[in-house]
Each structure stands twice: as C-alpha cells, then as structure tokens.
Amino acid sequence: MLKRIARYPRLQAAIGAVLAGYLKFVRATTRFTWLGPYRVDDLKNEGAFICTIWHGQNFMIPLAMWDGARVAVMITRHGDGAVVAEACERMGMTPIRASGGSHKQKDEKGGAAGLRAMITALDQGYIVAMTPDVPKNARVAVPGIIALARLSGRPIRPICVATTNRIDLDNWDRTSLCLPFGRGAISVGEPIQIARDADAETQEQIRLKLERDLDAMHDAAYSFLGAKDPGEKLRANRS
C-alpha cells in the first residue's frame, strides 16, 4: 500500500492535508495539562533545542508545539515519509528527509546529509524534532541524536504527549493514534547537554540517560491520565 502511495504525489499531498487538518482538530479539542516544572512559555524562551519523543508517539509531536513555533522535523525518506512531510508543511513545520539510523545506515538513508541539515536548522534557531529510536528497534536510542547534540551544542529535551482518547496499535513501536475530545498530558524533561569533545564512554552514558528520561516522561504523562504506557514492555529490547 505504501509503495503504491509513493507513486502518486497528488495522493500523498491529499493524505498529508487530511492528516494535518485532523491533528489540528485533535489539538483544538483536547484539554492538555503540562506536567512538571516546565511549561510552554519555558520552551518558547529557551531558543533552539532538540525535541525528542519515542517513535510510537511521532504523530504526537505537533500537539506539543505552539502556534508560531519554528520547528524542523526529521522524517524518513521512505514513501510514507512524503505524506508525513506534507502534513508537517501544512502545520507550519519544516521537514528534513533523512534517517536517524546507525552509523552503517547513514550513507544509505541520507543520515549524514540529514545530520548536517539539522545542525544548520538549529544554528538558524529552529527546534529540531526527531525520534531517537529507529524501525524494528523501538525504545532504544541510537547514537545519531547524541551526535547531533554534541556537534550542534544544543540540548536534548525528552518529552511525552499522551491522551486519554487514543488508539494504540499492536505494531513494532506501539504507535499511538490520538483521538479528539479527551484530556492530554505533556511532560518535558530536563535539558541534556553533551560536550563536543565528549569521549565514547560519556556519549554512551548520555545515551542511556536519554532512554531513562524518556521512560520517566512516559510514566509521568500516562500516570497522570490514569493509564499505562502502551510501549512499556518494549524497554526489554535493550537487554
């Protein structure tokens, strides 16, 4: 199905437009609560940073962004990514077509070029939104996001957006599809900085910390809503 859609740019644009309209509708009809010490005004005043969310929540990123936010979103170069890119553009975001995969995958999927594009976006004051995990390896942060933070000098902000009205898919990343007319929770973690000259051991420690912090944001958001993280068992992928 996705391969067929990839052959028809007009169909991609139409689906992307519908998706953008739907996400705007969900945002307008959901009562969101910001948890913890950080609120939307704190993020507005922070400047450029790396906003990261587990892959299963990638459709939730626009729900945490405010009107007028300058956001660049890393999106897969695969066929389905064109639909998401269209939706992002219609929501005022800038798509960066790349992959956050492992070092071995970067040349094939455009990761190296994507990394340069994201650094440029951060230098220009954009918030860069990306998932730290990649297909078939859910809830495991790959080194790409650590490299981005190290080379750009910008902090990583782990976040979670959860809603009471949603559909949780039984797929590799337990994708959450938000529904309108519910309550929502947005949890934002402490900024994670990494020095440009950080050694391999330090980079690995920060990668593990990012996983823990993202888990904590999920626990906080879902607990506030009286629900359980649908992807909690995916943490076993790390062992």
N, CA, C and O of each residue as an XYZ file, in Angstrom:
956
protein
N       0.825     -1.205      0.000
C       0.000      0.000      0.000
C       0.867      1.266      0.000
O       0.642      2.185     -0.788
N       1.878      1.299      0.911
C       2.732      2.483      0.998
C       3.517      2.700     -0.287
O       3.725      3.837     -0.710
N       3.959      1.589     -0.917
C       4.702      1.720     -2.166
C       3.811      2.306     -3.257
O       4.268      3.096     -4.084
N       2.539      1.915     -3.252
C       1.615      2.459     -4.249
C       1.396      3.953     -4.036
O       1.387      4.736     -4.986
N       1.220      4.332     -2.773
C       1.019      5.748     -2.459
C       2.218      6.574     -2.913
O       2.073      7.701     -3.386
N       3.429      5.978     -2.756
C       4.659      6.698     -3.104
C       4.715      7.056     -4.587
O       5.453      7.961     -4.975
N       3.946      6.359     -5.417
C       3.971      6.618     -6.856
C       3.095      7.805     -7.260
O       3.171      8.279     -8.393
N       2.283      8.270     -6.352
C       1.297      9.295     -6.697
C       1.453     10.519     -5.798
O       0.856     10.580     -4.723
N       2.247     11.488     -6.231
C       2.473     12.692     -5.410
C       1.186     13.419     -5.033
O       1.079     13.939     -3.922
N       0.214     13.466     -5.931
C      -1.034     14.159     -5.610
C      -1.785     13.443     -4.488
O      -2.391     14.084     -3.630
N      -1.740     12.127     -4.502
C      -2.380     11.362     -3.430
C      -1.654     11.600     -2.111
O      -2.290     11.737     -1.067
N      -0.327     11.648     -2.156
C       0.453     11.953     -0.954
C       0.047     13.312     -0.385
O      -0.145     13.460      0.822
N      -0.079     14.292     -1.262
C      -0.436     15.638     -0.817
C      -1.827     15.659     -0.198
O      -2.055     16.333      0.807
N      -2.756     14.919     -0.801
C      -4.123     14.895     -0.287
C      -4.185     14.241      1.087
O      -4.845     14.751      1.993
N      -3.499     13.115      1.239
C      -3.495     12.422      2.529
C      -2.802     13.283      3.580
O      -3.251     13.359      4.724
N      -1.706     13.933      3.187
C      -0.997     14.810      4.115
C      -1.862     15.965      4.584
O      -1.809     16.355      5.750
N      -2.662     16.515      3.672
C      -3.553     17.621      4.030
C      -4.611     17.168      5.025
O      -4.926     17.881      5.979
N      -5.156     15.979      4.797
C      -6.163     15.436      5.720
C      -5.546     15.190      7.089
O      -6.149     15.506      8.114
N      -4.335     14.621      7.103
C      -3.657     14.341      8.370
C      -3.391     15.630      9.146
O      -3.602     15.680     10.358
N      -2.933     16.661      8.459
C      -2.669     17.943      9.122
C      -3.945     18.529      9.709
O      -3.955     19.004     10.844
N      -5.014     18.492      8.935
C      -6.283     19.008      9.431
C      -6.780     18.237     10.636
O      -7.324     18.813     11.578
N      -6.588     16.924     10.598
C      -7.039     16.095     11.718
C      -6.246     16.407     12.985
O      -6.830     16.546     14.060
N      -4.927     16.518     12.872
C      -4.100     16.804     14.045
C      -4.423     18.179     14.629
O      -4.410     18.353     15.847
N      -4.707     19.145     13.776
C      -5.119     20.463     14.272
C      -6.431     20.358     15.041
O      -6.619     21.018     16.063
N      -7.329     19.527     14.542
C      -8.621     19.335     15.203
C      -8.436     18.674     16.566
O      -9.064     19.077     17.545
N      -7.576     17.663     16.627
C      -7.306     16.992     17.906
C      -6.709     17.981     18.902
O      -7.112     18.014     20.065
N      -5.759     18.781     18.453
C      -5.125     19.755     19.347
C      -6.145     20.757     19.881
O      -6.080     21.159     21.043
N      -7.075     21.152     19.035
C      -8.071     22.154     19.433
C      -9.128     21.594     20.376
O      -9.743     22.348     21.129
N      -9.349     20.278     20.345
C     -10.439     19.690     21.131
C      -9.953     18.872     22.325
O     -10.757     18.241     23.011
N      -8.652     18.878     22.576
C      -8.093     18.132     23.706
C      -7.641     19.109     24.784
O      -6.996     20.112     24.481
N      -7.974     18.823     26.035
C      -7.589     19.677     27.170
C      -6.245     19.189     27.703
O      -6.171     18.189     28.418
N      -5.194     19.905     27.347
C      -3.844     19.481     27.720
C      -3.406     20.104     29.042
O      -3.718     21.257     29.342
N      -2.672     19.309     29.823
C      -2.027     19.769     31.049
C      -0.528     19.560     30.912
O      -0.076     18.467     30.574
N       0.240     20.609     31.176
C       1.695     20.498     31.164
C       2.149     20.065     32.556
O       1.796     20.696     33.552
N       2.926     18.996     32.622
C       3.361     18.435     33.897
C       4.776     18.892     34.247
O       5.557     19.266     33.372
N       5.088     18.854     35.528
C       6.440     19.161     35.972
C       6.738     20.643     35.960
O       5.834     21.467     35.817
N       8.002     20.979     36.108
C       8.371     22.400     36.236
C       8.362     23.165     34.921
O       8.373     24.396     34.926
N       8.341     22.455     33.791
C       8.480     23.140     32.503
C       7.127     23.307     31.823
O       6.350     22.359     31.705
N       6.865     24.525     31.384
C       5.633     24.855     30.681
C       5.982     25.373     29.290
O       7.151     25.544     28.945
N       4.949     25.614     28.513
C       5.179     26.030     27.138
C       5.971     27.330     27.072
O       6.792     27.498     26.170
N       5.745     28.256     28.007
C       6.489     29.520     27.983
C       7.982     29.303     28.216
O       8.809     30.037     27.676
N       8.328     28.292     29.022
C       9.743     27.985     29.241
C      10.403     27.557     27.938
O      11.526     27.962     27.640
N       9.699     26.736     27.163
C      10.258     26.265     25.901
C      10.325     27.391     24.873
O      11.260     27.457     24.075
N       9.335     28.267     24.896
C       9.349     29.404     23.968
C      10.581     30.275     24.180
O      11.144     30.811     23.226
N      10.992     30.410     25.433
C      12.105     31.300     25.773
C      13.463     30.611     25.728
O      14.490     31.249     25.957
N      13.474     29.320     25.436
C      14.727     28.562     25.501
C      15.584     28.714     24.262
O      16.802     28.550     24.330
N      14.977     29.021     23.144
C      15.732     29.064     21.904
C      15.768     27.694     21.255
O      14.905     26.856     21.515
N      16.755     27.466     20.416
C      16.839     26.211     19.678
C      17.193     25.048     20.600
O      18.075     25.162     21.451
N      16.495     23.934     20.422
C      16.822     22.712     21.154
C      16.355     21.510     20.342
O      15.667     21.657     19.332
N      16.736     20.326     20.796
C      16.365     19.081     20.123
C      15.219     18.454     20.905
O      15.396     18.029     22.046
N      14.064     18.400     20.295
C      12.874     17.816     20.921
C      12.792     16.354     20.498
O      12.729     16.058     19.304
N      12.793     15.444     21.457
C      12.786     14.036     21.096
C      11.680     13.286     21.806
O      11.349     13.566     22.958
N      11.116     12.327     21.095
C       9.965     11.559     21.567
C      10.088     10.149     21.002
O      10.570      9.981     19.882
N       9.669      9.142     21.742
C       9.768      7.772     21.232
C       8.956      7.621     19.942
O       7.934      8.280     19.754
N       9.431      6.744     19.066
C       8.885      6.607     17.717
C       7.379      6.346     17.705
O       6.673      6.843     16.828
N       6.897      5.590     18.645
C       5.473      5.281     18.684
C       4.595      6.492     18.899
O       3.379      6.420     18.721
N       5.195      7.598     19.279
C       4.446      8.830     19.520
C       4.735      9.910     18.480
O       4.451     11.086     18.709
N       5.292      9.518     17.350
C       5.718     10.552     16.405
C       4.568     11.408     15.879
O       4.788     12.542     15.453
N       3.351     10.882     15.904
C       2.213     11.694     15.484
C       1.813     12.710     16.550
O       0.993     13.592     16.295
N       2.389     12.586     17.738
C       2.023     13.476     18.839
C       2.844     14.768     18.858
O       2.462     15.728     19.528
N       3.959     14.804     18.136
C       4.848     15.965     18.199
C       4.116     17.288     17.944
O       4.321     18.241     18.696
N       3.265     17.378     16.903
C       2.595     18.667     16.668
C       1.711     19.119     17.828
O       1.447     20.313     17.971
N       1.253     18.186     18.651
C       0.364     18.543     19.751
C       1.096     19.293     20.858
O       0.471     19.981     21.665
N       2.419     19.159     20.895
C       3.209     19.838     21.928
C       3.771     21.165     21.445
O       4.384     21.902     22.217
N       3.564     21.469     20.172
C       4.108     22.700     19.609
C       3.063     23.814     19.630
O       1.865     23.552     19.519
N       3.509     25.018     19.769
C       2.622     26.172     19.859
C       2.581     26.905     18.523
O       3.476     26.749     17.692
N       1.555     27.691     18.327
C       1.434     28.471     17.091
C       2.630     29.416     16.957
O       2.980     30.134     17.893
N       3.237     29.399     15.794
C       4.383     30.261     15.538
C       5.719     29.632     15.865
O       6.761     30.234     15.605
N       5.715     28.428     16.434
C       6.983     27.752     16.741
C       7.714     27.410     15.447
O       7.101     26.947     14.485
N       9.015     27.638     15.429
C       9.834     27.289     14.261
C      10.390     25.895     14.501
O      11.317     25.708     15.289
N       9.816     24.924     13.815
C      10.136     23.524     14.067
C      10.562     22.850     12.771
O       9.890     22.972     11.747
N      11.677     22.143     12.823
C      12.124     21.291     11.725
C      12.013     19.847     12.200
O      12.466     19.514     13.295
N      11.417     18.998     11.388
C      11.137     17.624     11.791
C      11.896     16.654     10.902
O      11.820     16.739      9.677
N      12.634     15.724     11.521
C      13.321     14.700     10.748
C      12.327     13.611     10.375
O      11.644     13.062     11.239
N      12.249     13.300      9.083
C      11.262     12.357      8.559
C      11.959     11.367      7.642
O      12.868     11.732      6.897
N      11.529     10.114      7.699
C      12.111      9.074      6.863
C      12.020      9.430      5.381
O      11.118     10.150      4.954
N      12.963      8.917      4.613
C      12.962      9.150      3.170
C      12.108      8.121      2.442
O      11.948      8.204      1.224
N      11.557      7.155      3.170
C      10.704      6.145      2.557
C       9.405      6.778      2.064
O       9.097      7.925      2.386
N       8.648      6.008      1.275
C       7.445      6.524      0.643
C       6.450      7.124      1.602
O       5.873      8.171      1.310
N       6.228      6.482      2.757
C       5.242      7.007      3.695
C       5.696      8.327      4.302
O       4.878      9.099      4.803
N       6.995      8.587      4.256
C       7.507      9.833      4.810
C       7.017     11.048      4.043
O       6.919     12.137      4.608
N       6.704     10.877      2.757
C       6.223     12.003      1.957
C       4.885     12.515      2.477
O       4.624     13.717      2.452
N       4.042     11.606      2.944
C       2.745     12.003      3.499
C       2.948     12.808      4.776
O       2.329     13.854      4.969
N       3.829     12.305      5.651
C       4.104     12.996      6.909
C       4.742     14.357      6.634
O       4.424     15.346      7.294
N       5.650     14.397      5.647
C       6.296     15.668      5.297
C       5.265     16.689      4.822
O       5.338     17.864      5.183
N       4.312     16.244      4.019
C       3.248     17.134      3.545
C       2.426     17.666      4.715
O       2.101     18.852      4.766
N       2.091     16.778      5.656
C       1.316     17.194      6.828
C       2.090     18.210      7.661
O       1.528     19.201      8.127
N       3.385     17.955      7.842
C       4.211     18.878      8.627
C       4.249     20.260      7.993
O       4.113     21.270      8.684
N       4.432     20.305      6.681
C       4.480     21.603      5.999
C       3.169     22.362      6.164
O       3.168     23.581      6.336
N       2.066     21.645      6.111
C       0.759     22.288      6.253
C       0.507     22.754      7.685
O      -0.385     23.564      7.936
N       1.300     22.234      8.619
C       1.183     22.671     10.009
C       2.260     23.684     10.371
O       2.448     24.017     11.541
N       2.968     24.173      9.349
C       3.960     25.213      9.564
C       5.326     24.711      9.974
O       6.167     25.495     10.415
N       5.562     23.413      9.836
C       6.854     22.839     10.194
C       7.681     22.580      8.940
O       7.142     22.487      7.837
N       8.986     22.467      9.120
C       9.902     22.237      8.009
C      10.400     20.799      8.045
O      11.081     20.426      9.000
N      10.090     19.974      7.043
C      10.560     18.589      7.046
C      12.013     18.471      6.604
O      12.458     19.164      5.689
N      12.740     17.584      7.268
C      14.091     17.208      6.858
C      14.037     15.723      6.549
O      13.852     14.910      7.454
N      14.196     15.357      5.288
C      14.064     13.958      4.880
C      15.381     13.246      5.106
O      16.352     13.477      4.385
N      15.414     12.385      6.102
C      16.643     11.682      6.465
C      16.284     10.493      7.323
O      15.117     10.114      7.422
N      17.300      9.898      7.950
C      17.097      8.787      8.864
C      18.016      8.953     10.039
O      19.129      9.460      9.902
N      17.550      8.522     11.211
C      18.376      8.602     12.411
C      19.042      7.295     12.734
O      19.350      7.024     13.895
N      19.273      6.469     11.719
C      19.770      5.128     11.943
C      21.188      5.058     12.449
O      21.793      6.068     12.808
N      21.712      3.831     12.472
C      23.063      3.592     12.953
C      24.070      4.171     11.975
O      23.712      4.591     10.875
N      25.335      4.191     12.384
C      26.377      4.751     11.519
C      26.459      3.995     10.200
O      26.731      4.610      9.169
N      26.234      2.680     10.194
C      26.312      1.888      8.977
C      25.199      2.236      8.003
O      25.342      2.026      6.798
N      24.094      2.766      8.508
C      22.953      3.072      7.666
C      22.974      4.496      7.136
O      22.195      4.824      6.241
N      23.833      5.341      7.655
C      23.711      6.771      7.389
C      23.862      7.128      5.915
O      23.076      7.921      5.396
N      24.857      6.560      5.228
C      25.053      6.917      3.836
C      23.873      6.462      2.994
O      23.445      7.175      2.087
N      23.341      5.268      3.291
C      22.248      4.713      2.509
C      20.973      5.525      2.679
O      20.262      5.751      1.699
N      20.674      5.953      3.843
C      19.397      6.598      4.126
C      19.477      8.121      4.201
O      18.492      8.780      4.532
N      20.619      8.665      3.902
C      20.721     10.115      3.922
C      20.963     10.684      5.291
O      20.775     11.880      5.510
N      21.386      9.832      6.236
C      21.572     10.290      7.605
C      22.652     11.344      7.739
O      22.497     12.291      8.510
N      23.759     11.196      6.991
C      24.848     12.166      7.098
C      24.394     13.539      6.614
O      24.666     14.553      7.257
N      23.699     13.565      5.477
C      23.175     14.834      4.966
C      22.110     15.382      5.906
O      22.015     16.591      6.119
N      21.310     14.478      6.465
C      20.283     14.902      7.407
C      20.871     15.518      8.654
O      20.345     16.497      9.184
N      21.974     14.940      9.127
C      22.644     15.478     10.307
C      23.121     16.903     10.048
O      22.952     17.785     10.891
N      23.712     17.120      8.891
C      24.171     18.474      8.545
C      22.988     19.442      8.456
O      23.074     20.585      8.905
N      21.891     18.971      7.875
C      20.711     19.834      7.741
C      20.128     20.193      9.105
O      19.668     21.316      9.311
N      20.147     19.237     10.035
C      19.606     19.509     11.367
C      20.498     20.472     12.143
O      20.000     21.329     12.873
N      21.808     20.335     11.990
C      22.725     21.275     12.642
C      22.487     22.686     12.108
O      22.459     23.652     12.870
N      22.316     22.792     10.792
C      22.033     24.097     10.189
C      20.731     24.678     10.726
O      20.655     25.867     11.035
N      19.701     23.827     10.835
C      18.408     24.295     11.350
C      18.539     24.803     12.781
O      17.970     25.837     13.131
N      19.283     24.079     13.602
C      19.494     24.515     14.988
C      20.251     25.838     15.027
O      19.929     26.722     15.821
N      21.255     25.970     14.168
C      22.013     27.226     14.104
C      21.118     28.398     13.697
O      21.377     29.545     14.064
N      20.074     28.101     12.944
C      19.147     29.142     12.486
C      18.026     29.403     13.486
O      17.132     30.210     13.230
N      18.077     28.713     14.629
C      17.095     28.962     15.677
C      15.890     28.055     15.682
O      14.943     28.289     16.433
N      15.905     27.015     14.854
C      14.782     26.084     14.821
C      14.839     25.100     15.992
O      15.916     24.763     16.485
N      13.671     24.650     16.423
C      13.570     23.455     17.252
C      13.616     22.272     16.295
O      12.863     22.240     15.322
N      14.477     21.309     16.552
C      14.547     20.114     15.715
C      13.869     18.969     16.450
O      14.284     18.597     17.547
N      12.833     18.413     15.852
C      12.089     17.307     16.454
C      12.463     16.005     15.761
O      12.493     15.932     14.532
N      12.746     14.980     16.553
C      13.134     13.697     15.991
C      12.877     12.588     16.997
O      12.764     12.832     18.199
N      12.787     11.374     16.491
C      12.682     10.210     17.367
C      14.072      9.608     17.524
O      14.819      9.553     16.547
N      14.445      9.154     18.721
C      15.775      8.600     18.921
C      15.876      7.121     18.571
O      16.978      6.580     18.481
N      14.735      6.460     18.373
C      14.751      5.046     18.012
C      14.359      4.884     16.550
O      13.731      5.768     15.967
N      14.729      3.756     15.961
C      14.542      3.528     14.534
C      13.723      2.258     14.323
O      13.593      1.449     15.241
N      13.165      2.073     13.113
C      12.302      0.923     12.855
C      12.893     -0.410     13.289
O      14.072     -0.703     13.090
N      12.006     -1.207     13.896
C      12.278     -2.557     14.392
C      13.172     -2.576     15.623
O      13.568     -3.652     16.074
N      13.496     -1.429     16.170
C      14.335     -1.373     17.373
C      13.774     -0.318     18.323
O      14.465      0.621     18.717
N      12.505     -0.498     18.678
C      11.781      0.504     19.459
C      12.350      0.679     20.853
O      12.821     -0.269     21.480
N      12.296      1.913     21.319
C      12.684      2.313     22.670
C      14.181      2.112     22.950
O      14.593      2.009     24.105
N      14.974      2.058     21.901
C      16.429      2.009     22.028
C      16.991      3.238     21.313
O      16.880      3.348     20.092
N      17.585      4.148     22.057
C      18.135      5.363     21.456
C      19.397      5.028     20.668
O      20.305      4.378     21.186
N      19.449      5.468     19.423
C      20.629      5.230     18.596
C      21.573      6.430     18.711
O      21.160      7.499     19.160
N      22.836      6.260     18.307
C      23.832      7.320     18.527
C      23.586      8.614     17.765
O      24.163      9.644     18.113
N      22.744      8.589     16.735
C      22.576      9.774     15.902
C      22.158     11.017     16.660
O      22.675     12.104     16.403
N      21.231     10.872     17.588
C      20.753     12.038     18.327
C      21.830     12.577     19.264
O      21.896     13.780     19.517
N      22.671     11.683     19.775
C      23.779     12.115     20.634
C      24.791     12.899     19.803
O      25.318     13.918     20.250
N      25.058     12.413     18.588
C      25.975     13.131     17.700
C      25.436     14.517     17.365
O      26.192     15.487     17.311
N      24.128     14.606     17.141
C      23.527     15.904     16.826
C      23.702     16.888     17.978
O      24.077     18.041     17.762
N      23.431     16.435     19.198
C      23.583     17.315     20.364
C      25.043     17.709     20.567
O      25.341     18.853     20.910
N      25.949     16.761     20.354
C      27.378     17.025     20.569
C      27.913     18.021     19.547
O      28.644     18.945     19.904
N      27.556     17.842     18.292
C      28.107     18.688     17.233
C      27.428     20.054     17.154
O      28.043     21.033     16.734
N      26.171     20.117     17.556
C      25.439     21.390     17.480
C      25.597     22.234     18.736
O      25.439     23.454     18.694
N      25.912     21.578     19.863
C      25.987     22.292     21.128
C      24.627     22.619     21.719
O      24.537     23.379     22.683
N      23.566     22.054     21.153
C      22.207     22.319     21.626
C      21.723     21.196     22.543
O      22.127     20.046     22.371
N      20.865     21.511     23.512
C      20.393     20.486     24.443
C      19.300     19.608     23.843
O      18.580     20.013     22.930
N      19.200     18.399     24.379
C      18.108     17.487     24.043
C      17.023     17.641     25.102
O      17.314     17.671     26.298
N      15.778     17.738     24.661
C      14.641     17.794     25.577
C      13.771     16.551     25.349
O      13.074     16.473     24.337
N      13.799     15.575     26.273
C      12.899     14.422     26.142
C      11.476     14.818     26.517
O      11.263     15.476     27.536
N      10.507     14.425     25.707
C       9.123     14.774     26.007
C       8.208     13.570     25.796
O       8.584     12.586     25.160
N       7.015     13.672     26.339
C       5.956     12.709     26.063
C       4.644     13.469     25.955
O       4.374     14.380     26.738
N       3.843     13.091     24.988
C       2.488     13.622     24.843
C       1.535     12.436     24.878
O       1.606     11.559     24.017
N       0.656     12.402     25.851
C      -0.298     11.298     25.988
C      -1.712     11.852     26.037
O      -1.939     12.954     26.537
N      -2.657     11.087     25.518
C      -4.058     11.495     25.545
C      -4.919     10.343     26.044
O      -4.568      9.174     25.891
N      -6.049     10.694     26.640
C      -6.961      9.652     27.117
C      -7.678      8.985     25.955
O      -7.905      7.775     25.976
N      -8.031      9.754     24.956
C      -8.711      9.207     23.781
C      -7.677      8.899     22.707
O      -7.101      9.809     22.109
N      -7.450      7.641     22.472
C      -6.422      7.251     21.507
C      -6.621      5.791     21.119
O      -7.366      5.050     21.761
N      -5.938      5.405     20.059
C      -5.861      4.011     19.639
C      -4.396      3.613     19.685
O      -3.554      4.277     19.081
N      -4.081      2.538     20.395
C      -2.712      2.032     20.472
C      -2.593      0.816     19.559
O      -3.264     -0.194     19.773
N      -1.751      0.914     18.555
C      -1.591     -0.170     17.598
C      -0.666     -1.253     18.138
O       0.242     -0.972     18.920
N      -0.900     -2.475     17.720
C      -0.058     -3.605     18.125
C       1.012     -3.824     17.057
O       1.075     -4.883     16.433
N       1.851     -2.810     16.858
C       2.924     -2.913     15.878
C       4.279     -2.804     16.575
O       4.355     -2.870     17.802
N       5.336     -2.639     15.801
C       6.684     -2.723     16.375
C       6.970     -1.629     17.392
O       7.737     -1.855     18.327
N       6.369     -0.439     17.236
C       6.655      0.660     18.165
C       5.455      1.058     19.018
O       5.512      2.042     19.756
N       4.354      0.283     18.916
C       3.118      0.556     19.660
C       2.633      1.993     19.387
O       2.439      2.794     20.302
N       2.450      2.276     18.115
C       2.029      3.608     17.697
C       0.736      4.035     18.385
O      -0.229      3.274     18.444
N       0.730      5.250     18.899
C      -0.470      5.832     19.489
C      -1.094      6.802     18.491
O      -0.439      7.734     18.025
N      -2.356      6.576     18.171
C      -3.106      7.464     17.294
C      -4.090      8.245     18.149
O      -5.031      7.674     18.701
N      -3.877      9.529     18.257
C      -4.699     10.352     19.144
C      -6.078     10.592     18.543
O      -6.244     10.694     17.327
N      -7.055     10.677     19.430
C      -8.437     10.952     19.051
C      -8.882     12.255     19.720
O      -8.313     12.639     20.742
N      -9.871     12.933     19.175
C     -10.305     14.218     19.750
C     -11.163     14.066     21.001
O     -11.556     12.964     21.384
N     -11.436     15.200     21.618
C     -12.382     15.327     22.732
C     -11.959     14.557     23.982
O     -12.789     13.924     24.635
N     -10.690     14.609     24.310
C     -10.220     13.956     25.522
C      -9.343     14.881     26.344
O      -9.298     16.091     26.123
N      -8.646     14.278     27.299
C      -7.656     15.008     28.082
C      -6.271     14.589     27.618
O      -6.074     13.484     27.112
N      -5.325     15.485     27.798
C      -3.961     15.180     27.403
C      -2.960     15.644     28.441
O      -3.243     16.540     29.237
N      -1.789     15.030     28.427
C      -0.703     15.413     29.324
C       0.576     15.544     28.519
O       0.879     14.706     27.669
N       1.325     16.607     28.795
C       2.613     16.837     28.146
C       3.666     16.940     29.235
O       3.606     17.831     30.082
N       4.630     16.028     29.214
C       5.715     16.059     30.194
C       7.021     16.361     29.474
O       7.304     15.800     28.416
N       7.808     17.246     30.055
C       9.061     17.697     29.447
C      10.191     17.495     30.441
O      10.102     17.940     31.586
N      11.252     16.829     30.011
C      12.368     16.533     30.894
C      13.409     17.639     30.943
O      13.353     18.610     30.188
N      14.352     17.466     31.846
C      15.470     18.398     31.961
C      16.294     18.386     30.673
O      16.406     17.346     30.024
N      16.869     19.524     30.298
C      17.725     19.544     29.109
C      18.972     18.695     29.316
O      19.585     18.722     30.383
N      19.335     17.948     28.291
C      20.513     17.081     28.332
C      21.577     17.681     27.418
O      21.377     17.787     26.208
N      22.689     18.065     27.991
C      23.795     18.661     27.227
C      24.933     17.653     27.102
O      25.116     16.787     27.957
N      25.686     17.784     26.026
C      26.872     16.948     25.857
C      27.968     17.795     25.221
O      27.736     18.517     24.252
N      29.156     17.692     25.782
C      30.278     18.482     25.274
C      30.735     17.960     23.915
O      30.635     16.767     23.630
N      31.229     18.855     23.094
C      31.684     18.473     21.758
C      32.824     17.461     21.823
O      32.946     16.605     20.947
N      33.665     17.556     22.864
C      34.817     16.660     22.967
C      34.538     15.458     23.867
O      35.480     14.809     24.323
N      33.281     15.147     24.133
C      32.930     14.014     24.994
C      33.464     12.715     24.401
O      33.352     12.476     23.199
N      34.049     11.875     25.265
C      34.585     10.605     24.779
C      33.461      9.587     24.599
O      32.306      9.849     24.935
N      33.823      8.417     24.060
C      32.824      7.397     23.734
C      32.059      6.932     24.967
O      30.851      6.705     24.898
N      32.751      6.789     26.089
C      32.089      6.335     27.312
C      31.056      7.357     27.790
O      29.952      6.989     28.193
N      31.417      8.629     27.744
C      30.485      9.678     28.157
C      29.275      9.724     27.232
O      28.145      9.889     27.690
N      29.514      9.578     25.935
C      28.404      9.576     24.984
C      27.446      8.420     25.259
O      26.230      8.581     25.160
N      27.989      7.266     25.603
C      27.139      6.111     25.912
C      26.344      6.344     27.190
O      25.173      5.973     27.265
N      26.956      6.944     28.179
C      26.244      7.255     29.422
C      25.078      8.208     29.163
O      24.003      8.053     29.742
N      25.293      9.181     28.303
C      24.234     10.137     27.989
C      23.135      9.471     27.162
O      21.955      9.779     27.328
N      23.525      8.563     26.276
C      22.520      7.824     25.503
C      21.610      7.027     26.437
O      20.392      7.019     26.261
N      22.194      6.363     27.423
C      21.409      5.589     28.387
C      20.540      6.507     29.247
O      19.401      6.172     29.574
N      21.085      7.656     29.605
C      20.298      8.623     30.385
C      19.091      9.099     29.587
O      18.004      9.260     30.141
N      19.274      9.324     28.299
C      18.167      9.755     27.456
C      17.053      8.713     27.462
O      15.876      9.064     27.550
N      17.414      7.440     27.368
C      16.407      6.378     27.429
C      15.648      6.422     28.750
O      14.421      6.329     28.772
N      16.381      6.562     29.842
C      15.734      6.600     31.159
C      14.817      7.817     31.289
O      13.708      7.716     31.813
N      15.288      8.959     30.811
C      14.493     10.182     30.934
C      13.223     10.111     30.083
O      12.163     10.567     30.512
N      13.325      9.545     28.887
C      12.137      9.385     28.056
C      11.133      8.444     28.718
O       9.927      8.692     28.699
N      11.644      7.363     29.302
C      10.761      6.445     30.034
C      10.060      7.176     31.174
O       8.863      6.993     31.398
N      10.810      8.000     31.887
C      10.239      8.737     33.021
C       9.161      9.712     32.551
O       8.145      9.882     33.224
N       9.375     10.354     31.399
C       8.363     11.268     30.870
C       7.089     10.510     30.500
O       5.982     10.995     30.730
N       7.255      9.322     29.925
C       6.091      8.498     29.594
C       5.353      8.069     30.857
O       4.127      8.146     30.927
N       6.109      7.619     31.851
C       5.478      7.188     33.104
C       4.681      8.329     33.725
O       3.564      8.124     34.201
N       5.252      9.525     33.720
C       4.584     10.680     34.328
C       3.302     11.040     33.583
O       2.261     11.257     34.203
N       3.377     11.103     32.260
C       2.213     11.521     31.472
C       1.077     10.510     31.555
O      -0.077     10.875     31.777
N       1.415      9.236     31.375
C       0.361      8.222     31.399
C      -0.207      8.034     32.798
O      -1.406      7.802     32.952
N       0.634      8.131     33.814
C       0.140      8.017     35.188
C      -0.828      9.144     35.512
O      -1.848      8.921     36.165
N      -0.517     10.349     35.062
C      -1.397     11.494     35.302
C      -2.784     11.250     34.717
O      -3.789     11.689     35.277
N      -2.831     10.548     33.590
C      -4.106     10.278     32.922
C      -4.757      8.986     33.403
O      -5.809      8.589     32.902
N      -4.119      8.327     34.385
C      -4.667      7.074     34.892
C      -4.539      5.934     33.908
O      -5.367      5.023     33.894
N      -3.504      5.979     33.081
C      -3.305      4.968     32.048
C      -1.895      4.379     32.159
O      -1.091      4.807     32.987
N      -1.618      3.403     31.319
C      -0.316      2.750     31.303
C       0.324      2.944     29.936
O      -0.348      2.870     28.907
N       1.609      3.189     29.937
C       2.359      3.356     28.697
C       2.193      2.103     27.835
O       2.606      1.025     28.262
N       1.604      2.202     26.636
C       1.393      1.019     25.803
C       2.679      0.373     25.321
O       2.680     -0.792     24.924
N       3.775      1.121     25.352
C       5.044      0.569     24.889
C       6.001      0.205     26.002
O       7.194      0.023     25.758
N       5.497      0.096     27.231
C       6.385     -0.161     28.367
C       7.200     -1.441     28.193
O       8.384     -1.469     28.528
N       6.585     -2.489     27.678
C       7.286     -3.765     27.532
C       8.384     -3.713     26.477
O       9.256     -4.581     26.444
N       8.347     -2.701     25.617
C       9.377     -2.580     24.587
C      10.733     -2.227     25.175
O      11.753     -2.344     24.496
N      10.753     -1.795     26.430
C      12.027     -1.481     27.071
C      12.918     -2.716     27.176
O      14.133     -2.604     27.332
N      12.302     -3.889     27.087
C      13.076     -5.131     27.140
C      13.982     -5.286     25.927
O      14.892     -6.116     25.940
N      13.747     -4.490     24.864
C      14.605     -4.549     23.677
C      16.041     -4.166     23.989
O      16.949     -4.463     23.212
N      16.253     -3.506     25.126
C      17.599     -3.024     25.453
C      18.485     -4.108     26.033
O      19.704     -3.948     26.086
N      17.898     -5.194     26.463
C      18.702     -6.238     27.118
C      19.322     -7.175     26.095
O      20.029     -8.112     26.464
